[in-house]
């Protein structure tokens, strides 16, 4: 108790000493204003202040050790955790299908029949609609008659020619006429096929634009045919992430409209940077057997550009000092109490309120949680939860 009394009595004594020293220096400044004297007296004053500061620190330490009624801050703590860490680039994309097309008539004409309905499944090669082809059909019938006669004439001339009967020119004329009519028939039948709308692949009739009896042309869309068994998601990503994204990079797809989440990988990375928005395209191929994913459906894409296993802590515990150095407050046992230690570390990456620490922490590190913004380095604290 005597020692404590002596320490507490020293504060006013030290204060009076400093005050007397300051008054003395002030008086001396008035007596001598030479530069050399001022510098000399300044050095004396600094030394005296340092000495007093050291004594004050020692006194405060002694008081802290003897004061059983001092208040200690209460904090909670968590342990550094070793686990898998993933960082994602978040973008948006749209669902597209290679086999989604609008079919047009190859030739103009009047729609004579539409043989399918919207929503109907069709197969490759199936006739979907026909145009009025009466003129072409009559021409085909006429050519068939002419071709039949020309074929008979040629066969007779061929038999006679083998028997050395008749002239060679008659044989060649009959052959040329037959072949010419055959070519004309092929051309006419090709035109007849163009009067039909035929499915180029199997799929579903999504929408029919034309109507029976109206005039159509190659410039007018006739119907839309869709096959969604295989689709892809296309997105545009800023060139900043060009190095981080490659073919095979893992992605998470979330289709909020239908409540579906899928895991996939990037199938293709574009080789062209759009000069208008400095972005490049990516493609993600998907199987869609139930046709759940529709064309132009919006997708939230998370591209996994970084993954590692190591020390992961909540990002809220990471702080920066005035020198822009990153640190956290850790706790170390100190007898019956705990002491806060300012621990510098390296935050390699952060995502979703978690930080991946590459240097500075150990798996056994205990971090100040609640109260981390209020404590100071080397401060004794009371730990209530761990």
GULUMTI-307626 format. One record per residue (C-alpha): x, y, z; residue number from 1; residue in one letter. Coordinates in nm, 2 decimals. Layout:
REM residues N
      px      py      pz  pos  code
       X       Y       Z  NUM     a
...
This chain:
REM residues 386
      px      py      pz  pos  code
    0.00    0.00    0.00    1     x
    0.29    0.23    0.08    2     x
    0.43    0.17   -0.27    3     x
    0.09    0.24   -0.43    4     x
    0.06    0.57   -0.23    5     x
    0.40    0.68   -0.34    6     x
    0.32    0.61   -0.71    7     x
   -0.01    0.81   -0.70    8     x
    0.16    1.10   -0.53    9     x
    0.42    1.12   -0.81   10     x
    0.18    1.25   -1.07   11     x
    0.14    1.61   -0.93   12     x
    0.51    1.62   -0.86   13     x
    0.60    1.53   -1.21   14     x
    0.34    1.78   -1.34   15     x
    0.50    2.06   -1.13   16     x
    0.84    1.96   -1.25   17     x
    0.74    1.98   -1.62   18     x
    0.56    2.31   -1.55   19     x
    0.87    2.45   -1.37   20     x
    1.09    2.34   -1.66   21     x
    0.87    2.50   -1.91   22     x
    0.85    2.83   -1.72   23     x
    1.23    2.82   -1.68   24     x
    1.28    2.76   -2.05   25     x
    1.03    3.04   -2.14   26     x
    1.22    3.28   -1.91   27     x
    1.55    3.18   -2.07   28     x
    1.41    3.23   -2.42   29     x
    1.34    3.59   -2.33   30     x
    1.70    3.64   -2.19   31     x
    1.87    3.50   -2.50   32     x
    1.74    3.48   -2.85   33     x
    2.05    3.34   -3.02   34     x
    1.99    3.04   -3.25   35     x
    2.26    2.83   -3.08   36     x
    2.11    2.88   -2.74   37     x
    1.76    2.80   -2.86   38     x
    1.86    2.48   -3.02   39     x
    2.06    2.37   -2.71   40     x
    1.77    2.44   -2.48   41     x
    1.53    2.26   -2.72   42     x
    1.74    1.94   -2.70   43     x
    1.74    1.97   -2.32   44     x
    1.36    2.00   -2.32   45     x
    1.31    1.70   -2.55   46     x
    1.53    1.48   -2.33   47     x
    1.35    1.59   -2.02   48     x
    1.01    1.52   -2.19   49     x
    1.12    1.17   -2.30   50     x
    1.25    1.10   -1.95   51     x
    0.91    1.21   -1.80   52     x
    0.72    1.01   -2.06   53     x
    0.92    0.69   -1.97   54     x
    0.85    0.74   -1.60   55     x
    0.48    0.80   -1.66   56     x
    0.46    0.48   -1.86   57     x
    0.63    0.28   -1.58   58     x
    0.39    0.44   -1.33   59     x
    0.08    0.35   -1.54   60     x
    0.21   -0.01   -1.57   61     x
    0.26   -0.03   -1.20   62     x
   -0.09    0.11   -1.13   63     x
   -0.25   -0.13   -1.38   64     x
   -0.08   -0.42   -1.21   65     x
   -0.19   -0.32   -0.86   66     x
   -0.54   -0.19   -0.95   67     x
   -0.78   -0.48   -0.90   68     x
   -1.08   -0.27   -0.99   69     x
   -0.97   -0.17   -1.34   70     x
   -1.23   -0.23   -1.62   71     x
   -1.14   -0.48   -1.89   72     x
   -1.31   -0.49   -2.23   73     x
   -1.52   -0.80   -2.30   74     x
   -1.49   -0.96   -2.64   75     x
   -1.58   -1.28   -2.83   76     x
   -1.35   -1.47   -3.05   77     x
   -1.36   -1.73   -3.33   78     x
   -1.10   -1.97   -3.46   79     x
   -0.94   -1.95   -3.80   80     x
   -1.09   -2.22   -4.03   81     x
   -0.92   -2.43   -4.29   82     x
   -1.16   -2.51   -4.58   83     x
   -1.22   -2.48   -4.95   84     x
   -1.26   -2.12   -5.08   85     x
   -1.42   -2.03   -5.41   86     x
   -1.42   -1.69   -5.59   87     x
   -1.68   -1.62   -5.86   88     x
   -1.72   -1.36   -6.14   89     x
   -2.09   -1.29   -6.16   90     x
   -2.25   -1.20   -6.50   91     x
   -2.58   -1.26   -6.68   92     x
   -2.65   -1.45   -6.99   93     x
   -2.94   -1.58   -7.20   94     x
   -3.04   -1.92   -7.32   95     x
   -3.02   -1.98   -7.69   96     x
   -3.07   -2.28   -7.92   97     x
   -2.89   -2.36   -8.25   98     x
   -3.20   -2.53   -8.38   99     x
   -3.44   -2.24   -8.35  100     x
   -3.53   -2.10   -8.69  101     x
   -3.80   -1.92   -8.88  102     x
   -3.89   -2.11   -9.19  103     x
   -3.96   -1.92   -9.52  104     x
   -4.12   -2.04   -9.84  105     x
   -3.86   -2.08  -10.11  106     x
   -4.10   -1.95  -10.37  107     x
   -4.39   -1.71  -10.36  108     x
   -4.75   -1.84  -10.38  109     x
   -5.08   -1.88  -10.22  110     x
   -5.09   -2.10   -9.90  111     x
   -5.31   -2.39   -9.99  112     x
   -5.27   -2.60   -9.67  113     x
   -5.11   -2.58   -9.33  114     x
   -5.06   -2.94   -9.21  115     x
   -4.94   -2.88   -8.85  116     x
   -5.05   -2.69   -8.54  117     x
   -4.86   -2.48   -8.29  118     x
   -4.70   -2.69   -8.02  119     x
   -4.70   -3.00   -8.24  120     x
   -4.39   -3.22   -8.25  121     x
   -4.26   -3.29   -8.60  122     x
   -3.98   -3.50   -8.75  123     x
   -3.71   -3.41   -9.00  124     x
   -3.84   -3.42   -9.36  125     x
   -4.20   -3.39   -9.26  126     x
   -4.42   -3.16   -9.49  127     x
   -4.55   -2.88   -9.27  128     x
   -4.74   -2.67   -9.53  129     x
   -4.80   -2.65   -9.91  130     x
   -4.85   -2.37  -10.15  131     x
   -5.07   -2.36  -10.46  132     x
   -4.87   -2.56  -10.72  133     x
   -5.14   -2.63  -10.98  134     x
   -4.93   -2.47  -11.27  135     x
   -4.62   -2.67  -11.17  136     x
   -4.82   -2.99  -11.13  137     x
   -4.97   -2.96  -11.48  138     x
   -4.63   -2.89  -11.62  139     x
   -4.50   -3.21  -11.45  140     x
   -4.79   -3.41  -11.60  141     x
   -4.71   -3.27  -11.94  142     x
   -4.35   -3.35  -11.91  143     x
   -4.42   -3.70  -11.79  144     x
   -4.62   -3.77  -12.11  145     x
   -4.35   -3.62  -12.33  146     x
   -4.08   -3.81  -12.14  147     x
   -4.27   -4.14  -12.18  148     x
   -4.29   -4.09  -12.56  149     x
   -3.93   -3.98  -12.58  150     x
   -3.82   -4.29  -12.38  151     x
   -4.01   -4.52  -12.61  152     x
   -3.87   -4.36  -12.92  153     x
   -3.51   -4.37  -12.78  154     x
   -3.54   -4.74  -12.68  155     x
   -3.66   -4.83  -13.04  156     x
   -3.38   -4.63  -13.20  157     x
   -3.13   -4.80  -12.97  158     x
   -3.25   -5.14  -13.07  159     x
   -3.24   -5.05  -13.44  160     x
   -2.90   -4.90  -13.40  161     x
   -2.76   -5.22  -13.25  162     x
   -2.89   -5.40  -13.56  163     x
   -2.72   -5.14  -13.78  164     x
   -3.06   -5.02  -13.90  165     x
   -3.12   -4.64  -13.93  166     x
   -2.88   -4.35  -13.90  167     x
   -2.66   -4.25  -13.61  168     x
   -2.81   -3.90  -13.61  169     x
   -3.16   -4.04  -13.55  170     x
   -3.02   -4.24  -13.25  171     x
   -2.85   -3.93  -13.11  172     x
   -3.15   -3.71  -13.15  173     x
   -3.37   -3.96  -12.97  174     x
   -3.12   -3.98  -12.69  175     x
   -3.08   -3.60  -12.66  176     x
   -3.45   -3.55  -12.65  177     x
   -3.50   -3.81  -12.38  178     x
   -3.22   -3.67  -12.16  179     x
   -3.34   -3.31  -12.21  180     x
   -3.69   -3.40  -12.09  181     x
   -3.54   -3.59  -11.79  182     x
   -3.35   -3.28  -11.69  183     x
   -3.66   -3.07  -11.74  184     x
   -3.85   -3.31  -11.52  185     x
   -3.59   -3.29  -11.24  186     x
   -3.60   -2.91  -11.26  187     x
   -3.98   -2.90  -11.25  188     x
   -4.00   -3.15  -10.96  189     x
   -3.74   -2.94  -10.77  190     x
   -3.97   -2.64  -10.82  191     x
   -4.26   -2.85  -10.70  192     x
   -4.07   -2.93  -10.38  193     x
   -4.01   -2.56  -10.32  194     x
   -4.39   -2.52  -10.30  195     x
   -4.38   -2.72   -9.98  196     x
   -4.25   -2.61   -9.63  197     x
   -4.04   -2.91   -9.50  198     x
   -3.90   -2.95   -9.15  199     x
   -3.51   -2.94   -9.17  200     x
   -3.48   -3.11   -8.83  201     x
   -3.71   -3.26   -8.57  202     x
   -3.86   -3.02   -8.32  203     x
   -4.18   -2.84   -8.21  204     x
   -4.38   -2.59   -8.40  205     x
   -4.35   -2.28   -8.18  206     x
   -4.55   -2.03   -8.39  207     x
   -4.72   -2.02   -8.73  208     x
   -4.72   -1.67   -8.89  209     x
   -4.89   -1.75   -9.22  210     x
   -5.26   -1.83   -9.28  211     x
   -5.43   -2.06   -9.53  212     x
   -5.54   -1.87   -9.84  213     x
   -5.30   -1.57   -9.81  214     x
   -5.02   -1.49  -10.04  215     x
   -4.67   -1.55   -9.91  216     x
   -4.32   -1.49  -10.03  217     x
   -3.96   -1.58   -9.94  218     x
   -3.92   -1.26   -9.75  219     x
   -4.21   -1.34   -9.51  220     x
   -4.16   -1.58   -9.22  221     x
   -4.39   -1.88   -9.25  222     x
   -4.35   -2.05   -8.91  223     x
   -4.10   -2.10   -8.63  224     x
   -3.95   -2.44   -8.56  225     x
   -3.77   -2.50   -8.23  226     x
   -3.56   -2.79   -8.09  227     x
   -3.46   -2.74   -7.73  228     x
   -3.31   -3.07   -7.66  229     x
   -2.97   -2.91   -7.67  230     x
   -2.93   -2.54   -7.58  231     x
   -2.65   -2.30   -7.47  232     x
   -2.61   -2.00   -7.25  233     x
   -2.43   -1.70   -7.41  234     x
   -2.29   -1.41   -7.21  235     x
   -2.07   -1.11   -7.27  236     x
   -1.79   -1.05   -7.02  237     x
   -1.56   -0.75   -6.98  238     x
   -1.21   -0.80   -7.12  239     x
   -1.07   -0.75   -6.76  240     x
   -1.14   -1.12   -6.69  241     x
   -0.99   -1.25   -7.02  242     x
   -0.70   -1.42   -6.84  243     x
   -0.92   -1.58   -6.57  244     x
   -1.17   -1.74   -6.81  245     x
   -1.08   -2.04   -7.03  246     x
   -1.25   -2.33   -7.20  247     x
   -1.35   -2.58   -6.92  248     x
   -1.37   -2.32   -6.64  249     x
   -1.64   -2.43   -6.40  250     x
   -1.96   -2.22   -6.37  251     x
   -2.28   -2.22   -6.16  252     x
   -2.60   -2.13   -6.35  253     x
   -2.91   -2.00   -6.17  254     x
   -3.24   -1.96   -6.36  255     x
   -3.44   -1.76   -6.12  256     x
   -3.76   -1.76   -6.33  257     x
   -3.79   -2.14   -6.30  258     x
   -3.60   -2.20   -5.98  259     x
   -3.33   -2.42   -6.13  260     x
   -2.96   -2.43   -6.06  261     x
   -2.71   -2.62   -6.28  262     x
   -2.34   -2.69   -6.27  263     x
   -2.16   -2.67   -6.60  264     x
   -1.84   -2.56   -6.77  265     x
   -1.75   -2.30   -7.04  266     x
   -1.76   -2.46   -7.38  267     x
   -1.62   -2.18   -7.59  268     x
   -1.44   -1.84   -7.53  269     x
   -1.48   -1.58   -7.80  270     x
   -1.17   -1.46   -7.99  271     x
   -1.31   -1.12   -8.06  272     x
   -1.33   -0.81   -7.83  273     x
   -1.63   -0.60   -7.90  274     x
   -1.49   -0.25   -7.95  275     x
   -1.82   -0.09   -7.84  276     x
   -1.83   -0.23   -7.49  277     x
   -1.48   -0.40   -7.46  278     x
   -1.63   -0.74   -7.39  279     x
   -1.60   -1.10   -7.53  280     x
   -1.85   -1.37   -7.56  281     x
   -1.86   -1.71   -7.38  282     x
   -2.07   -2.01   -7.46  283     x
   -2.19   -2.28   -7.21  284     x
   -2.35   -2.59   -7.38  285     x
   -2.63   -2.76   -7.18  286     x
   -2.84   -3.07   -7.22  287     x
   -3.21   -2.99   -7.20  288     x
   -3.40   -3.32   -7.23  289     x
   -3.72   -3.20   -7.07  290     x
   -3.72   -2.87   -7.26  291     x
   -3.73   -2.69   -6.93  292     x
   -3.49   -2.42   -7.05  293     x
   -3.66   -2.19   -7.30  294     x
   -3.49   -1.97   -7.56  295     x
   -3.40   -1.62   -7.43  296     x
   -3.44   -1.73   -7.07  297     x
   -3.23   -1.52   -6.84  298     x
   -2.95   -1.69   -6.65  299     x
   -2.73   -1.57   -6.35  300     x
   -2.38   -1.70   -6.41  301     x
   -2.11   -1.75   -6.15  302     x
   -1.78   -1.82   -6.31  303     x
   -1.53   -1.99   -6.08  304     x
   -1.20   -1.79   -6.15  305     x
   -1.02   -1.89   -5.82  306     x
   -1.04   -2.19   -5.59  307     x
   -0.81   -2.30   -5.31  308     x
   -0.81   -2.47   -4.97  309     x
   -0.66   -2.27   -4.69  310     x
   -0.74   -2.04   -4.40  311     x
   -1.07   -1.87   -4.44  312     x
   -1.21   -1.60   -4.20  313     x
   -1.51   -1.36   -4.21  314     x
   -1.43   -1.05   -4.41  315     x
   -1.57   -0.82   -4.13  316     x
   -1.26   -0.90   -3.92  317     x
   -1.01   -0.77   -4.17  318     x
   -0.89   -0.41   -4.11  319     x
   -0.63   -0.17   -4.26  320     x
   -0.40    0.06   -4.08  321     x
   -0.28    0.41   -4.19  322     x
   -0.01    0.25   -4.41  323     x
   -0.28    0.05   -4.60  324     x
   -0.15   -0.27   -4.44  325     x
   -0.40   -0.55   -4.37  326     x
   -0.43   -0.69   -4.02  327     x
   -0.66   -0.87   -3.78  328     x
   -0.66   -0.88   -3.40  329     x
   -0.58   -1.21   -3.25  330     x
   -0.59   -1.33   -2.89  331     x
   -0.31   -1.49   -2.70  332     x
   -0.34   -1.63   -2.34  333     x
   -0.16   -1.42   -2.08  334     x
   -0.18   -1.61   -1.75  335     x
   -0.54   -1.58   -1.63  336     x
   -0.62   -1.31   -1.89  337     x
   -0.60   -1.27   -2.26  338     x
   -0.40   -1.02   -2.46  339     x
   -0.50   -0.87   -2.80  340     x
   -0.22   -0.88   -3.06  341     x
   -0.23   -0.68   -3.39  342     x
   -0.14   -0.95   -3.65  343     x
   -0.05   -0.85   -4.00  344     x
   -0.16   -1.09   -4.28  345     x
   -0.22   -1.11   -4.65  346     x
   -0.58   -1.13   -4.78  347     x
   -0.54   -1.30   -5.12  348     x
   -0.91   -1.30   -5.22  349     x
   -1.25   -1.23   -5.07  350     x
   -1.60   -1.33   -5.18  351     x
   -1.95   -1.35   -5.02  352     x
   -1.82   -1.20   -4.69  353     x
   -1.54   -1.45   -4.66  354     x
   -1.16   -1.38   -4.70  355     x
   -0.90   -1.63   -4.81  356     x
   -0.57   -1.56   -4.61  357     x
   -0.25   -1.67   -4.79  358     x
    0.00   -1.54   -4.52  359     x
    0.01   -1.43   -4.16  360     x
   -0.23   -1.66   -3.99  361     x
   -0.21   -2.02   -3.86  362     x
   -0.49   -2.28   -3.84  363     x
   -0.47   -2.24   -3.46  364     x
   -0.51   -1.86   -3.46  365     x
   -0.79   -1.72   -3.25  366     x
   -0.94   -1.40   -3.38  367     x
   -1.13   -1.12   -3.20  368     x
   -1.48   -1.12   -3.33  369     x
   -1.72   -0.89   -3.15  370     x
   -1.52   -0.59   -3.02  371     x
   -1.26   -0.61   -3.30  372     x
   -1.31   -0.25   -3.39  373     x
   -1.27   -0.13   -3.03  374     x
   -0.96   -0.30   -2.90  375     x
   -0.60   -0.19   -2.92  376     x
   -0.27   -0.38   -2.96  377     x
   -0.14   -0.54   -2.64  378     x
   -0.47   -0.47   -2.46  379     x
   -0.59   -0.72   -2.20  380     x
   -0.94   -0.83   -2.26  381     x
   -1.20   -1.06   -2.11  382     x
   -1.30   -1.35   -2.34  383     x
   -1.66   -1.46   -2.29  384     x
   -1.72   -1.68   -2.59  385     x
   -1.50   -1.90   -2.80  386     x
